[in-house]
Amino acid sequence: MFFNRGVIETVKKLGWAPDVIHCHGWFTGLIPLYIKKSFTEDPLFAETKIIFTIYEEEFTKALNKKSLIKLLLMGLLKKN
């Protein structure tokens, strides 16, 4: 979460409006979610397109359950 959010905040600080954000692999998986949910009203990303490339690398560990709770609290996910 820290890496994904940090990338977006850095782009904002630089004032760079990307045409395309190309996310590579599972570790960038939250960037599209952040752009579509948290930054949907931000004019810097209004015309940005997102490409997500998935590789055949497996993530074999369990994610920390606190990560899901944090995403719920941030309003990025809805509890079913």
C-alpha positions in Angstrom: 0.0 0.0 0.0 2.8 2.4 0.9 4.6 1.9 -2.4 1.5 2.2 -4.5 0.3 5.3 -2.7 3.8 6.8 -2.7 4.1 6.5 -6.5 0.9 8.4 -7.0 1.7 11.1 -4.5 5.1 11.6 -6.1 3.5 12.0 -9.5 1.2 14.6 -8.0 4.0 16.5 -6.3 5.9 16.7 -9.6 2.8 17.9 -11.4 3.2 15.3 -14.1 -0.1 14.3 -15.7 0.6 10.8 -17.1 -1.1 9.8 -20.3 -0.6 6.1 -19.4 0.3 4.3 -16.2 1.7 0.9 -16.9 1.6 -1.3 -13.8 3.8 -4.4 -13.8 3.0 -7.3 -11.5 1.1 -7.9 -8.3 3.0 -5.4 -6.3 1.5 -2.5 -8.3 -2.0 -3.9 -8.1 -3.4 -1.2 -5.9 -2.5 1.7 -8.2 -5.5 1.2 -10.5 -7.7 1.0 -7.4 -6.3 4.2 -6.0 -6.6 6.1 -9.3 -10.2 5.0 -9.8 -11.4 5.5 -6.2 -9.2 8.0 -4.3 -8.1 10.2 -7.2 -11.2 10.0 -9.4 -11.9 13.7 -8.9 -8.2 14.8 -9.4 -7.8 16.6 -12.7 -4.2 15.4 -13.0 -5.4 11.9 -13.7 -8.6 12.8 -15.6 -7.3 11.5 -19.0 -4.9 8.9 -17.7 -5.3 5.3 -19.0 -4.1 2.3 -17.0 -2.5 -0.8 -18.3 -1.9 -3.7 -15.9 0.6 -6.5 -17.0 0.3 -9.8 -15.1 3.3 -12.1 -15.0 3.5 -15.8 -14.3 5.1 -15.2 -10.9 3.2 -16.6 -8.0 2.6 -14.8 -4.7 2.5 -17.8 -2.4 2.2 -16.0 1.0 -1.0 -14.9 2.6 -1.7 -11.2 2.7 -2.0 -9.6 6.1 -5.7 -9.3 7.0 -5.0 -5.8 8.3 -4.4 -4.7 4.7 -8.0 -5.6 3.8 -9.3 -3.7 6.9 -7.2 -0.7 6.0 -8.6 -0.7 2.4 -12.1 -0.9 3.8 -11.5 1.9 6.2 -10.1 4.1 3.4 -13.3 3.5 1.5 -11.5 1.7 -1.4 -13.4 -1.5 -0.9 -17.0 -2.3 0.1 -17.7 -5.0 2.7 -20.1 -7.6 1.3 
